[in-house]
C-alpha cells in the first residue's frame, strides 16, 4: 500500500496541538532574529522534528505494511494567478467586493507566531524527512513550484492507484474527491467517538475482498484491511460519494475558506442559514439531473469537457431552485461562467491543473528506489536500524 500525506494538513495539526498545549516560549516562538534572518532555536528544532515523526508513525502504524510514503508540500499556487485573471468577469455581481480580494483572500491573516511556526515546520519537514529519504528509499517529499499540496496529492494518487492501493492522510475535505475503489482517505481523531476518521466509497463501488486475508496484513486489499480496523474500533468510517461532494461544491463555492463564490449571486451572503440554502439548492440540482438519467460522475465528466448543454442545464436548474424569478439567457450565461470558474478552482483533474505542471510532474521518477516495511521505519526512528 502506498501512503500519500498532505504535508500542509500535517503541519497544521502539529502546530495546532502545540500552540494549544504548550506555554514554552521556545516552542511557541521557535526563532531568533539574527541580522534580519530567522534562526531556529535548538530545542524547538528537536521537539518539532520528533513531533512530525510521531504523527507520521501514528498515520501508518495501524496499517501494518507500507510500500512508499509520499509527503506533498505546498508551493505558490497557480490558482491565485488564474483567479486574478478571471475574477473581473464577475464584476457585475453584488458580492464582487469579496471576489476582488482574490483566491483565499478573505482568510484571517496569520499572527507572527503562526507564521514562525509554519516556516519552522516546513523547514523541519524538509530536513528530517529528507534525511530519512536518504536511508529509506520509500519516503519521498514532493513539491513543485506552482502546485498546491492538493494538486500534488491528486497527481500522486492518479499515478499510484494504477499500481495498487492508496491511503491518503489529510484533514482537508477537498481531497475526498480522490476516493476510489482502491483509494481511502483518513484523517485525525474524531473527538466524539475517539476513533480515527476514515472516508471511503460505497460498498457497491468496491470490488470483493481478496481471499486469504489475515491480521498479519499479508493481503494488500485496502478495504479488507479497513473492515478489520473499523470492526475493532480503531477507525470510524463515513461513506462518501466523491462525485456528489465535488459537484455540490462547484455549485455552492467555498466562500468561507478559499473565497470561491457560489455560482449564483443570490447565494453569496454568509451565515448558517444561507449555507444551508446553498446545500439544499445543490441537492435539488443533483437530484433533478439523476431523475433524467444522469449520474454525478457523468455530469462532472461533461463539465470537465466544457459541455455547454450540460452547463446550461445546471445553470437553469440553479436559477429555478434559488427562486431567481424571470431569469433569462444572460443570467444563465453568467451562472455558467461561474460554474466553469469554480470547477477549475476546486476540481482535481488533469484538465483543470495547468498542462505544463502535469507534464513536468509526469517526468518525476517517483517509483524508483526500495520499498520498506513499517517496522523497519519504526526501528530507524528509534535509531536501531541503519539502512
Number of C-alpha atoms within 10 A of each C-alpha: 23 23 26 26 25 23 25 21 19 24 21 16 16 18 21 13 10 17 16 9 9 11 11 12 10 17 19 19 20 22 22 13 9 8 7 7 9 14 13 19 15 11 12 21 19 12 12 22 19 15 15 21 16 14 16 16 15 12 20 17 15 14 17 15 19 21 17 23 23 22 25 27 26 20 14 13 16 16 20 15 13 16 21 14 11 13 17 13 13 19 13 10 16 13 16 17 10 16 23 17 15 20 23 18 17 17 13 8 9 10 9 10 13 17 13 17 26 18 16 25 24 15 15 20 22 17 13 16 19 15 12 18 16 12 15 22 18 24 25 21 18 19 19 18 11 17 23 19 24 22 26 27 27 22 19 23 24 17 13 19 17 10 12 14 21 27 25 28 26 25 20 14 12 16 22 24 22 23 21 21 19 21 25 22 26 22 20 20 16 13 9 6 11 13 16 19 22 25 22 25 22 14 11 8 12 13 11 11 15 12 9 8 14 11 11 10 15 12 17 16 19 21 21 19 21 20 13 14 19 17 10 10 13 17 25 20 18 11 11 17 18 21 20 19 16 25 25 19 23 26 29 26 28 18 21 14 13 16 19 27 27 23 26 24 17 16 19 21 15 10 9 9 9 14 18 12 14 25 15 16 21 25 15 16 24 21 14 14 17 14 10 8 8 13 16 20 15 13 21 21 13 15 20 17 10 13 13 13 11 16 21 19 14 24 25 22 19 22 22 15 14 18 11 14 9 8 12 11 11 9 16 21 16 19 25 23 18 26 27 17 22 22 22 21 22 22 24 22 18 16 12 15 20 16 11 9 18 18 11 10 18 13 8 10 8 17 13 9 13 12 16 17 14 19 13 15 22 16 12 16 16 9 9 10 12 10 11
